[in-house]
Structures are given as structure tokens and as C-alpha cells.
């Protein structure tokens, strides 16, 4: 397996050489905080969609949980890691808290394009953490990059499909590209031996800013034209 580049039980690894499988790594606290932030804002985005659909509190809770943990669950299953929310109380509590916050909050607090902006924040955070966790579990750089994109996008896709909304993948606006930027920067920095919270924060902010620019100025990729 590829070395992780992050500290494992007090040891620091380097990229670019093969190593034997190691125990589950302890990721830096900054990355863990980015992960929890991503869970929270994605859960809020799920609850906001339930609010737009005028659903019950049960649906609020369901959408918040599915959106908050969906991408990370697929990632962990694919990289062979324990599913992150099964052995931790705080993850589901964060999702439940997000749903209750949206349920009890005044509608004007989340008016306008709040759903899109919360989703954008979660996108950058989850792409960064997803790629970092995959690397820390010994996944090679290119699949780790893919795991970052999957972590960021899968929850929102599941949310939209369940709500009967057009999937973001079917729209030309920059979405997956923003997740790819965050994941690519994290993996690229790690391969250069640049780890730690500054690079993770930079990768997160870069993806969020690209998605934000797409929302503000309607940036989009060119669609296929029949020639």
C-alpha cells in the first residue's frame, strides 16, 4: 500500500514507496474538524431541502442523516475502513441537531440560496477530508483523489434523487470540478511532502471558492455539441 504522509501512532510516513498495511491511522485534529464541519453543513443542506418540500420532522431528520453521512459511508466501504459514523455518537447527533436547527429556525434565516451555499461549504470540506482519509489508509494517490470526489458528491446526489430533484451531475454548473480541485490539491500537496492543517485548509477553501464563484457568476463547463 502507499504510505499515508500523515502521522500514524507517532510515526510520519512518506509518499512514493510501498509499505505493509498499518493499523487505522489517527488523522490530524484539523482534518477531523474539517470532517465534522462537512458533516454539519451537508446535514443542514439536506434539512433545507426537506424544508423546501414542506416535509415532516421525520423527513428532516432522514434527509439530514443521509446527506451528512452518505458520501463518507461509500468511501469507507470502498477503502476498507470502519464506517465512520457506526462507532461514534457525535456524527448522528450533529445530523440530528442540524435537522432540528432548520426545523425550529425562522424561514428568513435560510432564505434565498442558502441550500446551495451550505452544500458548497460541505463540498470543499468533504472532498479534502475524503482524500486525506483515503491516503491515510494506504490508498494510492489517484484512487485517493477519486475517493475525495466521491465523498463530497455522493451525499448530495443521494439527497437530490430521494427528493425527486434533478441530480447535480445532470447540470453543467461547476460542482464535481470544485470537489476535484479540493481533493486534487490535498493529494498533490501530500505527494510533495506538504501535510498538516495549512494545506488541508487551503484545499478546502479553494474548492469552496470555486463552487462559490460558479454560484455567483454562473460558471459552467461547456456542454457536448453534436458535430
Secondary structure as the mmCIF struct_conf table of DSSP 4:
data_model
#
loop_
_struct_conf.conf_type_id
_struct_conf.id
_struct_conf.beg_label_comp_id
_struct_conf.beg_label_asym_id
_struct_conf.beg_label_seq_id
_struct_conf.end_label_comp_id
_struct_conf.end_label_asym_id
_struct_conf.end_label_seq_id
STRN STRN1 UNK A 2 UNK A 2
BEND BEND1 UNK A 5 UNK A 6
STRN STRN2 UNK A 7 UNK A 8
TURN_TY1_P TURN_TY1_P1 UNK A 9 UNK A 10
STRN STRN3 UNK A 11 UNK A 12
BEND BEND2 UNK A 15 UNK A 17
STRN STRN4 UNK A 18 UNK A 18
HELX_LH_PP_P HELX_LH_PP_P1 UNK A 23 UNK A 25
HELX_RH_AL_P HELX_RH_AL_P1 UNK A 29 UNK A 52
TURN_TY1_P TURN_TY1_P2 UNK A 53 UNK A 54
HELX_RH_AL_P HELX_RH_AL_P2 UNK A 57 UNK A 79
TURN_TY1_P TURN_TY1_P3 UNK A 80 UNK A 80
HELX_LH_PP_P HELX_LH_PP_P2 UNK A 81 UNK A 83
TURN_TY1_P TURN_TY1_P4 UNK A 84 UNK A 87
HELX_RH_AL_P HELX_RH_AL_P3 UNK A 89 UNK A 104
BEND BEND3 UNK A 105 UNK A 105
HELX_RH_3T_P HELX_RH_3T_P1 UNK A 107 UNK A 110
TURN_TY1_P TURN_TY1_P5 UNK A 112 UNK A 113
HELX_RH_AL_P HELX_RH_AL_P4 UNK A 114 UNK A 136
TURN_TY1_P TURN_TY1_P6 UNK A 137 UNK A 138
HELX_RH_AL_P HELX_RH_AL_P5 UNK A 141 UNK A 163
TURN_TY1_P TURN_TY1_P7 UNK A 164 UNK A 164
HELX_LH_PP_P HELX_LH_PP_P3 UNK A 165 UNK A 167
HELX_RH_3T_P HELX_RH_3T_P2 UNK A 168 UNK A 170
BEND BEND4 UNK A 171 UNK A 171
STRN STRN5 UNK A 173 UNK A 173
BEND BEND5 UNK A 174 UNK A 175
HELX_RH_AL_P HELX_RH_AL_P6 UNK A 176 UNK A 191
TURN_TY1_P TURN_TY1_P8 UNK A 192 UNK A 193
BEND BEND6 UNK A 196 UNK A 196
HELX_RH_AL_P HELX_RH_AL_P7 UNK A 197 UNK A 217
STRN STRN6 UNK A 220 UNK A 220
HELX_LH_PP_P HELX_LH_PP_P4 UNK A 221 UNK A 224
#
